[in-house]
């Protein structure tokens, strides 16, 4: 079984190419779902599911982020699925405040 900590550590090496910070620090990692009941996800045969939250719809760096996430996940699990979603307005506001040092 792949631990949540090992997945998070692998994803911490993925840098958002526009914001130049790890996606783990930017709140871009959503749900991490280990399919640890001994059964893979029947639709995809994945043993691990990870949600990545892009900052905006149509994010120009989406494909690069996906590729980097997939490479990172491959180091901790042979079978995984990546679900790309978009941050909510509240999540974007929180990110903006973080990037501005609390001065949103």
Biopython code that builds the backbone (N, CA, C, O; Angstrom):
import numpy as np
from Bio.PDB.StructureBuilder import StructureBuilder

atoms = [
    (1, "UNK", "N", (0.840, -1.190, 0.000)),
    (1, "UNK", "CA", (0.000, 0.000, 0.000)),
    (1, "UNK", "C", (0.882, 1.250, 0.000)),
    (1, "UNK", "O", (1.883, 1.309, 0.714)),
    (2, "UNK", "N", (0.518, 2.214, -0.778)),
    (2, "UNK", "CA", (1.227, 3.484, -0.846)),
    (2, "UNK", "C", (0.675, 4.415, 0.220)),
    (2, "UNK", "O", (-0.538, 4.602, 0.317)),
    (3, "UNK", "N", (1.562, 5.001, 1.024)),
    (3, "UNK", "CA", (1.093, 5.886, 2.093)),
    (3, "UNK", "C", (0.801, 7.283, 1.552)),
    (3, "UNK", "O", (1.386, 7.725, 0.563)),
    (4, "UNK", "N", (-0.115, 7.955, 2.227)),
    (4, "UNK", "CA", (-0.454, 9.337, 1.888)),
    (4, "UNK", "C", (0.800, 10.212, 1.967)),
    (4, "UNK", "O", (0.997, 11.101, 1.138)),
    (5, "UNK", "N", (1.642, 9.952, 2.969)),
    (5, "UNK", "CA", (2.861, 10.751, 3.157)),
    (5, "UNK", "C", (3.817, 10.593, 1.980)),
    (5, "UNK", "O", (4.414, 11.571, 1.531)),
    (6, "UNK", "N", (3.966, 9.364, 1.477)),
    (6, "UNK", "CA", (4.885, 9.166, 0.349)),
    (6, "UNK", "C", (4.346, 9.822, -0.921)),
    (6, "UNK", "O", (5.115, 10.341, -1.730)),
    (7, "UNK", "N", (3.030, 9.796, -1.093)),
    (7, "UNK", "CA", (2.419, 10.461, -2.251)),
    (7, "UNK", "C", (2.633, 11.966, -2.146)),
    (7, "UNK", "O", (3.028, 12.613, -3.116)),
    (8, "UNK", "N", (2.369, 12.522, -0.963)),
    (8, "UNK", "CA", (2.514, 13.962, -0.762)),
    (8, "UNK", "C", (3.973, 14.384, -0.961)),
    (8, "UNK", "O", (4.242, 15.428, -1.555)),
    (9, "UNK", "N", (4.911, 13.573, -0.466)),
    (9, "UNK", "CA", (6.337, 13.881, -0.636)),
    (9, "UNK", "C", (6.721, 13.878, -2.116)),
    (9, "UNK", "O", (7.486, 14.734, -2.561)),
    (10, "UNK", "N", (6.196, 12.928, -2.871)),
    (10, "UNK", "CA", (6.488, 12.880, -4.308)),
    (10, "UNK", "C", (5.900, 14.098, -5.014)),
    (10, "UNK", "O", (6.542, 14.692, -5.880)),
    (11, "UNK", "N", (4.671, 14.468, -4.639)),
    (11, "UNK", "CA", (4.020, 15.618, -5.274)),
    (11, "UNK", "C", (4.672, 16.941, -4.880)),
    (11, "UNK", "O", (4.554, 17.926, -5.609)),
    (12, "UNK", "N", (5.352, 16.976, -3.746)),
    (12, "UNK", "CA", (6.044, 18.197, -3.308)),
    (12, "UNK", "C", (7.176, 18.569, -4.266)),
    (12, "UNK", "O", (7.658, 19.701, -4.249)),
    (13, "UNK", "N", (7.597, 17.626, -5.091)),
    (13, "UNK", "CA", (8.661, 17.889, -6.064)),
    (13, "UNK", "C", (8.118, 18.479, -7.368)),
    (13, "UNK", "O", (8.888, 18.880, -8.241)),
    (14, "UNK", "N", (6.793, 18.531, -7.494)),
    (14, "UNK", "CA", (6.170, 19.099, -8.697)),
    (14, "UNK", "C", (6.020, 20.605, -8.489)),
    (14, "UNK", "O", (5.353, 21.054, -7.557)),
    (15, "UNK", "N", (6.644, 21.362, -9.361)),
    (15, "UNK", "CA", (6.649, 22.826, -9.268)),
    (15, "UNK", "C", (5.686, 23.406, -10.299)),
    (15, "UNK", "O", (5.740, 23.052, -11.477)),
    (16, "UNK", "N", (4.806, 24.298, -9.850)),
    (16, "UNK", "CA", (3.931, 24.999, -10.788)),
    (16, "UNK", "C", (4.828, 25.888, -11.645)),
    (16, "UNK", "O", (5.536, 26.738, -11.105)),
    (17, "UNK", "N", (4.817, 25.713, -12.981)),
    (17, "UNK", "CA", (5.738, 26.469, -13.834)),
    (17, "UNK", "C", (5.481, 27.972, -13.861)),
    (17, "UNK", "O", (6.389, 28.741, -14.180)),
    (18, "UNK", "N", (4.272, 28.407, -13.536)),
    (18, "UNK", "CA", (3.980, 29.840, -13.537)),
    (18, "UNK", "C", (4.240, 30.479, -12.178)),
    (18, "UNK", "O", (4.783, 31.581, -12.101)),
    (19, "UNK", "N", (3.854, 29.793, -11.111)),
    (19, "UNK", "CA", (4.011, 30.352, -9.764)),
    (19, "UNK", "C", (5.343, 29.966, -9.123)),
    (19, "UNK", "O", (5.741, 30.532, -8.104)),
    (20, "UNK", "N", (6.022, 28.999, -9.731)),
    (20, "UNK", "CA", (7.369, 28.575, -9.318)),
    (20, "UNK", "C", (7.442, 28.148, -7.852)),
    (20, "UNK", "O", (8.404, 28.447, -7.145)),
    (21, "UNK", "N", (6.398, 27.440, -7.418)),
    (21, "UNK", "CA", (6.354, 26.884, -6.064)),
    (21, "UNK", "C", (5.789, 25.472, -6.158)),
    (21, "UNK", "O", (5.079, 25.149, -7.110)),
    (22, "UNK", "N", (6.098, 24.631, -5.178)),
    (22, "UNK", "CA", (5.539, 23.271, -5.194)),
    (22, "UNK", "C", (4.009, 23.293, -5.133)),
    (22, "UNK", "O", (3.417, 24.103, -4.420)),
    (23, "UNK", "N", (3.388, 22.403, -5.883)),
    (23, "UNK", "CA", (1.929, 22.371, -5.902)),
    (23, "UNK", "C", (1.359, 22.027, -4.531)),
    (23, "UNK", "O", (0.219, 22.379, -4.226)),
    (24, "UNK", "N", (2.134, 21.353, -3.715)),
    (24, "UNK", "CA", (1.673, 21.024, -2.360)),
    (24, "UNK", "C", (1.569, 22.273, -1.495)),
    (24, "UNK", "O", (0.705, 22.346, -0.622)),
    (25, "UNK", "N", (2.425, 23.243, -1.722)),
    (25, "UNK", "CA", (2.386, 24.505, -0.966)),
    (25, "UNK", "C", (1.291, 25.437, -1.476)),
    (25, "UNK", "O", (0.847, 26.332, -0.757)),
    (26, "UNK", "N", (0.863, 25.229, -2.701)),
    (26, "UNK", "CA", (-0.110, 26.118, -3.329)),
    (26, "UNK", "C", (-1.553, 25.654, -3.135)),
    (26, "UNK", "O", (-2.481, 26.294, -3.631)),
    (27, "UNK", "N", (-1.745, 24.565, -2.430)),
    (27, "UNK", "CA", (-3.099, 24.055, -2.220)),
    (27, "UNK", "C", (-3.689, 23.406, -3.456)),
    (27, "UNK", "O", (-4.909, 23.321, -3.596)),
    (28, "UNK", "N", (-2.832, 22.949, -4.349)),
    (28, "UNK", "CA", (-3.299, 22.360, -5.596)),
    (28, "UNK", "C", (-3.541, 20.858, -5.498)),
    (28, "UNK", "O", (-4.075, 20.254, -6.428)),
    (29, "UNK", "N", (-3.155, 20.256, -4.383)),
    (29, "UNK", "CA", (-3.385, 18.824, -4.196)),
    (29, "UNK", "C", (-4.673, 18.657, -3.406)),
    (29, "UNK", "O", (-4.784, 19.103, -2.264)),
    (30, "UNK", "N", (-5.632, 18.012, -4.029)),
    (30, "UNK", "CA", (-6.913, 17.760, -3.374)),
    (30, "UNK", "C", (-6.905, 16.389, -2.738)),
    (30, "UNK", "O", (-6.016, 16.052, -1.956)),
    (31, "UNK", "N", (-7.897, 15.611, -3.080)),
    (31, "UNK", "CA", (-8.044, 14.278, -2.494)),
    (31, "UNK", "C", (-6.936, 13.347, -2.955)),
    (31, "UNK", "O", (-6.568, 13.318, -4.129)),
    (32, "UNK", "N", (-6.412, 12.579, -1.993)),
    (32, "UNK", "CA", (-5.494, 11.480, -2.284)),
    (32, "UNK", "C", (-6.227, 10.237, -1.816)),
    (32, "UNK", "O", (-6.477, 10.065, -0.623)),
    (33, "UNK", "N", (-6.568, 9.377, -2.753)),
    (33, "UNK", "CA", (-7.385, 8.221, -2.432)),
    (33, "UNK", "C", (-6.637, 6.934, -2.731)),
    (33, "UNK", "O", (-6.575, 6.495, -3.879)),
    (34, "UNK", "N", (-6.069, 6.328, -1.693)),
    (34, "UNK", "CA", (-5.474, 5.014, -1.935)),
    (34, "UNK", "C", (-6.599, 3.987, -1.997)),
    (34, "UNK", "O", (-7.431, 3.906, -1.093)),
    (35, "UNK", "N", (-6.612, 3.225, -3.044)),
    (35, "UNK", "CA", (-7.595, 2.159, -3.159)),
    (35, "UNK", "C", (-7.001, 0.960, -2.432)),
    (35, "UNK", "O", (-6.627, -0.038, -3.048)),
    (36, "UNK", "N", (-6.920, 1.082, -1.091)),
    (36, "UNK", "CA", (-6.167, 0.134, -0.285)),
    (36, "UNK", "C", (-7.016, -1.013, 0.250)),
    (36, "UNK", "O", (-6.614, -1.701, 1.188)),
    (37, "UNK", "N", (-8.168, -1.215, -0.334)),
    (37, "UNK", "CA", (-8.996, -2.333, 0.087)),
    (37, "UNK", "C", (-8.592, -3.616, -0.630)),
    (37, "UNK", "O", (-9.274, -4.637, -0.539)),
    (38, "UNK", "N", (-7.467, -3.545, -1.346)),
    (38, "UNK", "CA", (-7.001, -4.711, -2.079)),
    (38, "UNK", "C", (-7.554, -4.770, -3.493)),
    (38, "UNK", "O", (-7.166, -5.631, -4.282)),
    (39, "UNK", "N", (-8.442, -3.871, -3.806)),
    (39, "UNK", "CA", (-9.046, -3.844, -5.133)),
    (39, "UNK", "C", (-8.678, -2.554, -5.836)),
    (39, "UNK", "O", (-8.687, -1.486, -5.225)),
    (40, "UNK", "N", (-8.365, -2.644, -7.077)),
    (40, "UNK", "CA", (-8.088, -1.442, -7.862)),
    (40, "UNK", "C", (-9.411, -0.812, -8.270)),
    (40, "UNK", "O", (-10.457, -1.459, -8.227)),
    (41, "UNK", "N", (-9.359, 0.447, -8.664)),
    (41, "UNK", "CA", (-10.530, 1.112, -9.220)),
    (41, "UNK", "C", (-10.932, 0.323, -10.461)),
    (41, "UNK", "O", (-10.138, 0.193, -11.393)),
    (42, "UNK", "N", (-12.132, -0.195, -10.486)),
    (42, "UNK", "CA", (-12.541, -1.088, -11.568)),
    (42, "UNK", "C", (-12.588, -0.401, -12.927)),
    (42, "UNK", "O", (-12.443, -1.059, -13.958)),
    (43, "UNK", "N", (-12.789, 0.907, -12.942)),
    (43, "UNK", "CA", (-12.854, 1.618, -14.218)),
    (43, "UNK", "C", (-11.480, 1.837, -14.835)),
    (43, "UNK", "O", (-11.329, 1.791, -16.056)),
    (44, "UNK", "N", (-10.483, 2.075, -13.997)),
    (44, "UNK", "CA", (-9.167, 2.446, -14.517)),
    (44, "UNK", "C", (-8.053, 1.494, -14.121)),
    (44, "UNK", "O", (-6.933, 1.632, -14.614)),
    (45, "UNK", "N", (-8.320, 0.533, -13.248)),
    (45, "UNK", "CA", (-7.323, -0.400, -12.738)),
    (45, "UNK", "C", (-6.271, 0.309, -11.889)),
    (45, "UNK", "O", (-5.178, -0.221, -11.690)),
    (46, "UNK", "N", (-6.591, 1.503, -11.388)),
    (46, "UNK", "CA", (-5.646, 2.275, -10.579)),
    (46, "UNK", "C", (-5.711, 1.840, -9.121)),
    (46, "UNK", "O", (-6.767, 1.452, -8.621)),
    (47, "UNK", "N", (-4.571, 1.911, -8.452)),
    (47, "UNK", "CA", (-4.532, 1.610, -7.021)),
    (47, "UNK", "C", (-4.437, 2.894, -6.202)),
    (47, "UNK", "O", (-4.436, 2.853, -4.972)),
    (48, "UNK", "N", (-4.357, 4.030, -6.887)),
    (48, "UNK", "CA", (-4.202, 5.321, -6.233)),
    (48, "UNK", "C", (-4.887, 6.390, -7.078)),
    (48, "UNK", "O", (-4.726, 6.416, -8.299)),
    (49, "UNK", "N", (-5.640, 7.261, -6.442)),
    (49, "UNK", "CA", (-6.275, 8.375, -7.141)),
    (49, "UNK", "C", (-5.834, 9.684, -6.521)),
    (49, "UNK", "O", (-5.795, 9.810, -5.297)),
    (50, "UNK", "N", (-5.501, 10.664, -7.353)),
    (50, "UNK", "CA", (-5.059, 11.966, -6.859)),
    (50, "UNK", "C", (-5.802, 13.062, -7.616)),
    (50, "UNK", "O", (-5.900, 13.042, -8.842)),
    (51, "UNK", "N", (-6.321, 14.017, -6.849)),
    (51, "UNK", "CA", (-6.998, 15.175, -7.432)),
    (51, "UNK", "C", (-6.022, 16.350, -7.438)),
    (51, "UNK", "O", (-5.438, 16.687, -6.408)),
    (52, "UNK", "N", (-5.852, 16.966, -8.597)),
    (52, "UNK", "CA", (-5.015, 18.155, -8.732)),
    (52, "UNK", "C", (-5.929, 19.316, -9.105)),
    (52, "UNK", "O", (-6.676, 19.250, -10.081)),
    (53, "UNK", "N", (-5.857, 20.379, -8.309)),
    (53, "UNK", "CA", (-6.718, 21.547, -8.511)),
    (53, "UNK", "C", (-5.939, 22.649, -9.226)),
    (53, "UNK", "O", (-5.034, 23.258, -8.656)),
    (54, "UNK", "N", (-6.304, 22.890, -10.471)),
    (54, "UNK", "CA", (-5.683, 23.977, -11.226)),
    (54, "UNK", "C", (-6.236, 25.307, -10.733)),
    (54, "UNK", "O", (-7.340, 25.367, -10.192)),
    (55, "UNK", "N", (-5.469, 26.361, -10.920)),
    (55, "UNK", "CA", (-5.894, 27.665, -10.413)),
    (55, "UNK", "C", (-7.048, 28.254, -11.211)),
    (55, "UNK", "O", (-7.903, 28.937, -10.648)),
    (56, "UNK", "N", (-7.083, 27.998, -12.511)),
    (56, "UNK", "CA", (-8.145, 28.543, -13.364)),
    (56, "UNK", "C", (-8.511, 27.549, -14.461)),
    (56, "UNK", "O", (-7.718, 26.681, -14.826)),
    (57, "UNK", "N", (-9.713, 27.693, -14.972)),
    (57, "UNK", "CA", (-10.138, 26.913, -16.136)),
    (57, "UNK", "C", (-9.238, 27.306, -17.303)),
    (57, "UNK", "O", (-8.954, 28.489, -17.493)),
    (58, "UNK", "N", (-8.799, 26.349, -18.069)),
    (58, "UNK", "CA", (-7.945, 26.652, -19.211)),
    (58, "UNK", "C", (-6.527, 27.014, -18.831)),
    (58, "UNK", "O", (-5.827, 27.682, -19.591)),
    (59, "UNK", "N", (-6.099, 26.577, -17.657)),
    (59, "UNK", "CA", (-4.738, 26.864, -17.182)),
    (59, "UNK", "C", (-3.726, 26.475, -18.262)),
    (59, "UNK", "O", (-3.696, 25.321, -18.689)),
    (60, "UNK", "N", (-2.895, 27.424, -18.709)),
    (60, "UNK", "CA", (-1.952, 27.122, -19.786)),
    (60, "UNK", "C", (-0.890, 26.097, -19.396)),
    (60, "UNK", "O", (-0.265, 25.492, -20.267)),
    (61, "UNK", "N", (-0.685, 25.899, -18.114)),
    (61, "UNK", "CA", (0.331, 24.948, -17.657)),
    (61, "UNK", "C", (-0.262, 23.585, -17.303)),
    (61, "UNK", "O", (0.440, 22.734, -16.757)),
    (62, "UNK", "N", (-1.533, 23.367, -17.603)),
    (62, "UNK", "CA", (-2.227, 22.144, -17.188)),
    (62, "UNK", "C", (-1.534, 20.868, -17.658)),
    (62, "UNK", "O", (-1.333, 19.951, -16.862)),
    (63, "UNK", "N", (-1.173, 20.797, -18.908)),
    (63, "UNK", "CA", (-0.555, 19.569, -19.428)),
    (63, "UNK", "C", (0.812, 19.317, -18.807)),
    (63, "UNK", "O", (1.163, 18.179, -18.495)),
    (64, "UNK", "N", (1.574, 20.378, -18.632)),
    (64, "UNK", "CA", (2.892, 20.207, -17.999)),
    (64, "UNK", "C", (2.728, 19.741, -16.556)),
    (64, "UNK", "O", (3.454, 18.856, -16.102)),
    (65, "UNK", "N", (1.777, 20.333, -15.835)),
    (65, "UNK", "CA", (1.535, 19.923, -14.452)),
    (65, "UNK", "C", (1.101, 18.464, -14.421)),
    (65, "UNK", "O", (1.590, 17.694, -13.595)),
    (66, "UNK", "N", (0.191, 18.074, -15.306)),
    (66, "UNK", "CA", (-0.262, 16.680, -15.357)),
    (66, "UNK", "C", (0.916, 15.735, -15.598)),
    (66, "UNK", "O", (1.058, 14.724, -14.910)),
    (67, "UNK", "N", (1.752, 16.066, -16.569)),
    (67, "UNK", "CA", (2.910, 15.225, -16.879)),
    (67, "UNK", "C", (3.837, 15.110, -15.676)),
    (67, "UNK", "O", (4.293, 14.017, -15.341)),
    (68, "UNK", "N", (4.114, 16.231, -15.030)),
    (68, "UNK", "CA", (4.999, 16.221, -13.858)),
    (68, "UNK", "C", (4.383, 15.433, -12.704)),
    (68, "UNK", "O", (5.089, 14.714, -11.997)),
    (69, "UNK", "N", (3.070, 15.567, -12.511)),
    (69, "UNK", "CA", (2.372, 14.811, -11.466)),
    (69, "UNK", "C", (2.444, 13.318, -11.772)),
    (69, "UNK", "O", (2.715, 12.514, -10.880)),
    (70, "UNK", "N", (2.206, 12.946, -13.018)),
    (70, "UNK", "CA", (2.262, 11.536, -13.400)),
    (70, "UNK", "C", (3.655, 10.961, -13.177)),
    (70, "UNK", "O", (3.790, 9.834, -12.701)),
    (71, "UNK", "N", (4.692, 11.723, -13.514)),
    (71, "UNK", "CA", (6.061, 11.255, -13.282)),
    (71, "UNK", "C", (6.333, 11.090, -11.793)),
    (71, "UNK", "O", (6.990, 10.132, -11.387)),
    (72, "UNK", "N", (5.836, 12.012, -10.978)),
    (72, "UNK", "CA", (6.029, 11.927, -9.528)),
    (72, "UNK", "C", (5.286, 10.724, -8.955)),
    (72, "UNK", "O", (5.834, 9.993, -8.130)),
    (73, "UNK", "N", (4.050, 10.514, -9.384)),
    (73, "UNK", "CA", (3.263, 9.393, -8.867)),
    (73, "UNK", "C", (3.852, 8.048, -9.267)),
    (73, "UNK", "O", (3.754, 7.075, -8.520)),
    (74, "UNK", "N", (4.462, 7.995, -10.444)),
    (74, "UNK", "CA", (5.068, 6.745, -10.906)),
    (74, "UNK", "C", (6.191, 6.282, -9.982)),
    (74, "UNK", "O", (6.540, 5.102, -9.979)),
    (75, "UNK", "N", (6.755, 7.193, -9.203)),
    (75, "UNK", "CA", (7.826, 6.811, -8.273)),
    (75, "UNK", "C", (7.284, 6.148, -7.013)),
    (75, "UNK", "O", (8.042, 5.519, -6.274)),
    (76, "UNK", "N", (5.976, 6.280, -6.756)),
    (76, "UNK", "CA", (5.400, 5.697, -5.536)),
    (76, "UNK", "C", (4.322, 4.652, -5.799)),
    (76, "UNK", "O", (3.989, 3.878, -4.901)),
    (77, "UNK", "N", (3.774, 4.612, -7.000)),
    (77, "UNK", "CA", (2.714, 3.651, -7.307)),
    (77, "UNK", "C", (2.718, 3.337, -8.798)),
    (77, "UNK", "O", (2.772, 4.250, -9.623)),
    (78, "UNK", "N", (2.662, 2.063, -9.148)),
    (78, "UNK", "CA", (2.667, 1.721, -10.572)),
    (78, "UNK", "C", (1.333, 1.999, -11.268)),
    (78, "UNK", "O", (1.293, 2.189, -12.483)),
    (79, "UNK", "N", (0.258, 2.023, -10.508)),
    (79, "UNK", "CA", (-1.075, 2.218, -11.087)),
    (79, "UNK", "C", (-1.776, 3.366, -10.381)),
    (79, "UNK", "O", (-2.076, 3.277, -9.190)),
    (80, "UNK", "N", (-2.036, 4.429, -11.103)),
    (80, "UNK", "CA", (-2.640, 5.610, -10.493)),
    (80, "UNK", "C", (-3.542, 6.297, -11.506)),
    (80, "UNK", "O", (-3.464, 6.039, -12.707)),
    (81, "UNK", "N", (-4.391, 7.168, -11.004)),
    (81, "UNK", "CA", (-5.178, 8.027, -11.889)),
    (81, "UNK", "C", (-5.091, 9.445, -11.355)),
    (81, "UNK", "O", (-5.046, 9.666, -10.144)),
    (82, "UNK", "N", (-5.067, 10.403, -12.272)),
    (82, "UNK", "CA", (-4.993, 11.818, -11.922)),
    (82, "UNK", "C", (-6.285, 12.474, -12.387)),
    (82, "UNK", "O", (-6.671, 12.359, -13.551)),
    (83, "UNK", "N", (-6.943, 13.158, -11.471)),
    (83, "UNK", "CA", (-8.173, 13.875, -11.793)),
    (83, "UNK", "C", (-7.874, 15.370, -11.700)),
    (83, "UNK", "O", (-7.636, 15.897, -10.614)),
    (84, "UNK", "N", (-7.890, 16.039, -12.836)),
    (84, "UNK", "CA", (-7.620, 17.476, -12.875)),
    (84, "UNK", "C", (-8.940, 18.229, -12.700)),
    (84, "UNK", "O", (-9.883, 18.045, -13.471)),
    (85, "UNK", "N", (-8.989, 19.082, -11.669)),
    (85, "UNK", "CA", (-10.164, 19.905, -11.412)),
    (85, "UNK", "C", (-9.707, 21.358, -11.328)),
    (85, "UNK", "O", (-8.560, 21.670, -11.645)),
    (86, "UNK", "N", (-10.598, 22.238, -10.905)),
    (86, "UNK", "CA", (-10.272, 23.658, -10.790)),
    (86, "UNK", "C", (-10.599, 24.118, -9.375)),
    (86, "UNK", "O", (-11.596, 23.697, -8.788)),
    (87, "UNK", "N", (-9.754, 24.983, -8.839)),
    (87, "UNK", "CA", (-9.981, 25.541, -7.503)),
    (87, "UNK", "C", (-11.299, 26.304, -7.455)),
    (87, "UNK", "O", (-11.754, 26.859, -8.456)),
    (88, "UNK", "N", (-11.893, 26.318, -6.283)),
    (88, "UNK", "CA", (-13.077, 27.149, -6.062)),
    (88, "UNK", "C", (-12.615, 28.599, -5.898)),
    (88, "UNK", "O", (-11.422, 28.865, -5.751)),
    (89, "UNK", "N", (-13.556, 29.517, -5.923)),
    (89, "UNK", "CA", (-13.223, 30.934, -5.717)),
    (89, "UNK", "C", (-12.580, 31.132, -4.344)),
    (89, "UNK", "O", (-11.638, 31.913, -4.212)),
    (90, "UNK", "N", (-13.073, 30.439, -3.333)),
    (90, "UNK", "CA", (-12.490, 30.548, -1.989)),
    (90, "UNK", "C", (-11.062, 30.016, -1.951)),
    (90, "UNK", "O", (-10.193, 30.604, -1.307)),
    (91, "UNK", "N", (-10.822, 28.908, -2.639)),
    (91, "UNK", "CA", (-9.470, 28.345, -2.682)),
    (91, "UNK", "C", (-8.513, 29.287, -3.403)),
    (91, "UNK", "O", (-7.365, 29.444, -2.988)),
    (92, "UNK", "N", (-8.981, 29.915, -4.485)),
    (92, "UNK", "CA", (-8.140, 30.891, -5.200)),
    (92, "UNK", "C", (-7.847, 32.096, -4.319)),
    (92, "UNK", "O", (-6.728, 32.608, -4.326)),
    (93, "UNK", "N", (-8.837, 32.554, -3.562)),
    (93, "UNK", "CA", (-8.633, 33.693, -2.654)),
    (93, "UNK", "C", (-7.613, 33.333, -1.579)),
    (93, "UNK", "O", (-6.772, 34.154, -1.212)),
    (94, "UNK", "N", (-7.691, 32.110, -1.079)),
    (94, "UNK", "CA", (-6.726, 31.653, -0.074)),
    (94, "UNK", "C", (-5.319, 31.597, -0.668)),
    (94, "UNK", "O", (-4.351, 31.992, -0.019)),
    (95, "UNK", "N", (-5.211, 31.108, -1.895)),
    (95, "UNK", "CA", (-3.918, 31.059, -2.577)),
    (95, "UNK", "C", (-3.373, 32.468, -2.788)),
    (95, "UNK", "O", (-2.192, 32.721, -2.551)),
    (96, "UNK", "N", (-4.218, 33.371, -3.227)),
    (96, "UNK", "CA", (-3.788, 34.758, -3.454)),
    (96, "UNK", "C", (-3.263, 35.366, -2.161)),
    (96, "UNK", "O", (-2.224, 36.025, -2.160)),
    (97, "UNK", "N", (-3.975, 35.149, -1.064)),
    (97, "UNK", "CA", (-3.533, 35.669, 0.237)),
    (97, "UNK", "C", (-2.184, 35.078, 0.624)),
    (97, "UNK", "O", (-1.318, 35.779, 1.147)),
    (98, "UNK", "N", (-2.012, 33.790, 0.367)),
    (98, "UNK", "CA", (-0.745, 33.131, 0.692)),
    (98, "UNK", "C", (0.394, 33.724, -0.137)),
    (98, "UNK", "O", (1.474, 34.000, 0.385)),
    (99, "UNK", "N", (0.141, 33.918, -1.430)),
    (99, "UNK", "CA", (1.176, 34.452, -2.318)),
    (99, "UNK", "C", (1.519, 35.902, -1.992)),
    (99, "UNK", "O", (2.651, 36.340, -2.201)),
    (100, "UNK", "N", (0.544, 36.639, -1.484)),
    (100, "UNK", "CA", (0.771, 38.042, -1.123)),
    (100, "UNK", "C", (1.203, 38.191, 0.330)),
    (100, "UNK", "O", (1.296, 39.307, 0.842)),
    (101, "UNK", "N", (1.465, 37.083, 0.988)),
    (101, "UNK", "CA", (1.904, 37.142, 2.378)),
    (101, "UNK", "C", (0.812, 37.592, 3.327)),
    (101, "UNK", "O", (1.082, 38.280, 4.312)),
    (102, "UNK", "N", (-0.439, 37.200, 3.032)),
    (102, "UNK", "CA", (-1.545, 37.548, 3.910)),
    (102, "UNK", "C", (-2.191, 38.883, 3.597)),
    (102, "UNK", "O", (-3.107, 39.303, 4.303)),
    (103, "UNK", "N", (-1.732, 39.559, 2.551)),
    (103, "UNK", "CA", (-2.273, 40.876, 2.187)),
    (103, "UNK", "C", (-3.175, 40.772, 0.967)),
    (103, "UNK", "O", (-2.868, 41.348, -0.077)),
    (104, "UNK", "N", (-4.268, 40.058, 1.078)),
    (104, "UNK", "CA", (-5.158, 39.876, -0.081)),
    (104, "UNK", "C", (-6.116, 41.036, -0.228)),
    (104, "UNK", "O", (-6.934, 41.048, -1.148)),
]
sb = StructureBuilder()
sb.init_structure("model")
sb.init_model(0)
sb.init_chain("A")
sb.init_seg("    ")
for serial, (resi, resn, name, xyz) in enumerate(atoms, 1):
    if name == "N":
        sb.init_residue(resn, " ", resi, " ")
    sb.init_atom(name, np.array(xyz, "f"), 0.0, 1.0, " ", f" {name:<3s}", serial, name[0])
structure = sb.get_structure()
